[in-house]
Amino acid sequence: MSTSKIAVLGDVNFAHASALLGGVGRYATQLADWEVVPLHFSQEAALGRLVEEGRIDGIIGAMVSDRWVEALHAARPVSIVNVSSHSVLNRVPSVVPDDRAIGGLAAEHFVRRRYAALLYAGVRSYSCSEARYEGFRREAEQHGCRAIALPRATLTSHLQEWSDVLREVPKPAGIFCVDDHTARRTVALCRRMDLKIPDDIAIIGVGDSQLDSFFAGISISSIELPHGRIGYEAAELLAQQLRGGTLPASRVTVAPRGLKLRETTGVGALNSLVGRAINYIESNLSSNITVEDLVTHTHASRRLLELRFRETIGRSPHQEITRLRMTCARRQLRDPALSIADVAAGCGYPEVSHFYARFKQHHDGTPPGAWRKGADGAA
């Protein structure tokens, strides 16, 4: 069997491109005889020439539009899998982030922190913008909260139309932004308006972009996208096409990796002691933290901590640690690249047997492996 040459068209974000390439490379190493050809996102013309000359058998990357796909096919029929949700494609299969789950994750955080208002900042030209808002709105409504969509911006607008809303909205308010670039622009607007971040306005972006945090002058809390898993699953779909399989223009969605809390999110309207403790838990889930660690971090007595947790969220500190670990476990179990041992370690259980027993206890006797199979089937 001859080696297939696979072009991987990278994202403008180097970290995203590296993770995507890593996922494709992992599949190729394990299951395929491929030569992977990495291309920068700006090398579209070079990609077209490679296709036309018959030097590329398949492509994984962010496809701009159906028209661009048709242009590639006109040069020479080639197997393609799209990995971007910024455009809706009807000509090729796509493996993309679960945009509704991304929005739901942001809303869950703001609701749990009891922010007085929940806002969404979208971008008009992104097809994923509406789905992220839909997930944000639905999750908020399930908890009896209302999510307000700010007027959709363009990539070059100055966001001044948001000023009146931000000035009048009850504080503290939480803003979920469609991506980290929009989050960075929102940070700049809040500073021009003398709104304090995160005390008046808390901000969550998407993409975990270090560059946007750098230019914002503050580290942005962000939802991490599953680029590695997207690359792996896109490679699986491409392999099916190369074996002669005919795939519809299906859309496979992959759950986000989680929310990374940084300087743009605070404790919201929670009791400050409880908020600081929960922030510490969420930032250290992979550590084997205990209630005593919370006592040390917050400089509060164990009795006071227990009392404030019960008053504020109706759970003990230990129950909240376990709840957040189980939420983390379910999210990580959806990633087939992670073993059960990896998931256990990532959720703060150094002993797999301990994780196994605790997971079964909180999931009606279902062990992690069986839960993973059920979740994959449901998806």
N, C-alpha and C positions, 0 to 999 in steps of 0.2 A: 504494500500500500504506500503510495507516494505521500510526501509531506505536504500538508495544506498550509498556504500562507494566509495568515489572518491579520488584517489591519485593525488596530485599536486606536480610535480617534479620541485623544484625551481632552479633558475639560480645561478651561482657562485656569482653574484652580489646580495648582500642581499636586497638592495633597489628595484632592478628589481623583485626579487622573492616576496617581500612583496606586491608590487603593483599588480603583477599577481594574487597572492593569494587573495588580496582584491577584485579584479574583480570577481573571481570565487565565493568568499564568498558572495558578493553582490547578484549574481544571485541565489545562493543556499538559501539565506535568503528570497528572494522575491518570488521565483518561483519553488523551488524544495525541496524535502525531502532528503537531502544529509547529510552524515557525511564526512566532508572534512579532508583528512589525508595529512598534509604537509610533504614532504620528501626533504632532501638536495640533490643537484645534484650528490653527491658522493655515494648516497645510492641506486645505480642501482641494486646491488645484493639483497638488502632487498626488493626492489620493485618486482623483479623477484620471490622471495619466496612468497610474499603476493599474487601475481597473481596465482602462482601454487597452493597455499593452498585455493584458492577461496575466499579470504578475501577482494578482490578489485573488484569493478564492472566497474570502468572506470578510465582512466588516462588522465590528462592534463599536458603537459610538453614538454621540448625540446627533441625531438627524434633524436638520433644520425644518424640513417640510416634505410633503409628498412629492412636490415638484422636483426637489433636489434628488430624492430617491429615484424618480423616473429618469432624471438625467443620467444618473449612474447606470441604471439598467439599460438605457439607450446605448451607452458606450459598449456595454457587455453585461449579460445577465450575471449577477453576483448575489450571494446570500448575504442578508443584512439583518441585524438586530439593533433596534434603537434603545438607548438607555437614558433618554431625557424626557421629563414630563412637561417641559416648557412649551412643547407643541404637541398637537394631537395628530397622529399619523394613522392612515388607513391602508397603507400599502405594505407595511412590514410589521412583524411582531415587535413588542416593546417589553422591556423589563425596567420598571421604574419604582421610585419610592411610593409608599402608600400615603398619598397626600392627605386623605381624611384622617388617618391615624396620626399623622404629624400634627394636624390641627387639634385633634382630641388630646394629645399629650400636653400641648401648651395650655389648653383650657383646664385640664385636670390640675395642673400646677397652680394656676391663678385661682381656681375655685377653692382648692384646698387651703390656700393662703388667705381666702376671704377678701379678695380685692373688691373695692366698692364699685368698680366699673371694669368691663372687659371690652377691649377694642381690637379691631383687626385692620392691619395695614397691608393692602394688596397692591399689585402692579398690573396695569391693564393688559399688557402684552403677553403675560404669562398664562398659559392655559391651566397650570397647576394652581393658580391663585384662587380660583373659585372653589376647587375641591378642598384646599386647605382651610378656607373660610367655612365651608360646609361642615367639615369635621370639628372645627373650633366651635361653631354655633350649636351643633347637635350635642356635643359634650357639655357645654355650658347649660343648655336647656334641660338636660337630664338631671342637673343639680339645682334647677329652679332659678338659674341666672340668665341674663340676657346679654348677648354679644352684639356689639354695634360695629358695622363695617364703615371705616372711614372712606371718604371719596377715593376711588381707585386712582393711584398716581401713575405717571409715566416715568420712564427711566431718567428723564431730564427735568421734570417739574420740581418746583421749589418747595412743595408741600405746604404752602401758606394757607391753602384751603382747610388744612387740619387745625390751624391755630385756634380758631374759635371753639372747636370741640374740645381740644386739650385744655383750654383755659377754663371752660365751664364744667367739665366732667367731674363727678365726685372723686375725691382722692382718698387713699391711693388707688391709682388705676393701673391696669396691666395691659400692655399692647403686645399683641402677637404679630410679628412681621413675616411676610412671605419668604424672605431670605435675609441673610446677614447684611447684604448691601443696603436693603431698605431699613434694617435695624440701625445701621450706622447713620443713615440720613435722619432717622427719627431722633437719635441721640443729639445730633447737631441742632435740630429744630427745638428740642426741649431746652438745650443750653441757651439758644437765642431768646427763649421765652422765660428764662430764669426758673425753669421747673427742675426740681432736684431729682436725680436718678440715684438710687431706686426709690427714695422716700415718697416722692409725688407720683412719679411714673416709673413702672418697671417694664423692661423690654426683653422679649424673647425673639431671637431670630432663627434661621434655619441654615444649616450648612457647616457650622463649626469652622468658620473662616478666620484664621489667625490674622490675615491681612486686614480684614474689616475691623477687627478689634484694635489692631495697631493704629489704623487711621482714625478710628473713633476716639482714641485716647482713653478708652476704658474697655475692660474685657467684657465681651458680649455673651450673655447666657444664650445658648443655642442648642437646637435639636440636631443631633449627629445623624447624617444620612448613611445608609448601609451600602456604600459604594463597592466594598469588597464582595459582598454577597450578590449584589446586582451583576458584577462582572462574572461571577461564577455561574449564575443562572442564565445570563445572556449567552455564555459559552455553551451551556447545555442545549439551549434552543438552536444556536448556530450549528452545533454538531448534528442535530437532527436534520436540519436542512441539507447539510453537506452529505449526509447519508442517503439523500433522495427523498426525505420526508417533505410533504407539502404542509406548511403551517399557515393557518389563517392569521390575519392581522390582530392577533390576540394581545391582551395587555396584562402582564403578570405584575402584581404589586408586592413590594417587600417592605416589611415593617421597619420603622426608624430604629436606630440603635439606642436612643435614649436622649434625655435632656441633660446638658452640662450646665450646671449653675455657676455663674460668675458674678461680676460686679453689677450688672444691670438688673438683677433681681434681688429683692430683699425679703423681708418676712411678711409683707403685706399688712393686713389688718389683724393677723394673729397676735396673741400675746407674745411680746418680744422674746421672752424666755423660751417659749415653745417653738417659735419661729427659728431662733438661733440653733436650737437642738435639732430640729428637722433638717435645716440646711446642712448641719454637720453630718447627720445620718446619710443624706442623699449624696453628699460629696465623698463619703467614705464607705460606700456599700461593699466594695471589694475587700475591706478590712474586717476582721472578726471583732467588730465593735460591740461593746456591752453598755448597759445602763450606767455603769461606773465611769465609762469613758465620757458619757454625756455630762455626768456630774462634774468631772474634771474640766471639761470644755466650757461649761456654762457657769462654773463657780457657784452653783446652787446646791442646796442639800437634796438628797435623794427624795425625801418626803415632799419638799416643795415642788420638785420636778414632777413627781407622780400626781400631785394635786392639780398643778397647772395643766398637765396633759389631759387629765380626766375632765376638767372644767372646759377646756378649749376644744378638744377634738373627740372626747368620749372614749379614748383608748389610753392604755398605759404606755410609757416609753418602750417597754419591751414588745408590746403588741404592735406598735408603730414600726419598730425596727424590723420585725418579722414581716409585716404587711408590705413594706417597701422592698424587702428582699424577695418576696414572692412575686411582686410586680416585675422586678428586675429579672427574675428567673424566667417568667413566662415570655418576656420580650426576647431574652437571649436564646431560649429554646427554639425560637422560630428561625434562628440562623443555623443552617445545616453544617456550616464550617466549624461550629463549636461542638466539642465533645461534652458529654454530661459532666466530666471532671472540670472542663473549662468553665461551664456555666456555674458549677458549684463554687469554684474559686472566685469567679467574677461577682458573686452575690455574697461573699463573706463566709463561705463554709469550707474550711481547709480539708475537712473529712467528707468524702463523697457519701459515705454511709449516713452521716448526720443530715446532709442535704436531702438525700433520698427519703429518709424517714420524715423530715419536716415538710417536704413537698407533698408527700402522700397525705399527711395529716391535714393539710390545708386545701386539698383538692379531691376530697371524697374518696380517698384510697387509691387514686390514680398515680402511678409512678411517673417520673419525668419523661422517660422514653415513650411511654404510651401516650402521655399528654402531647408530646411533640408530634407523634403520628396523627393524632386526632386533629391538631391544629393545622397541619399540612393538608389533611383531607378537607377540612372546612374551608381553607383558602382556595 
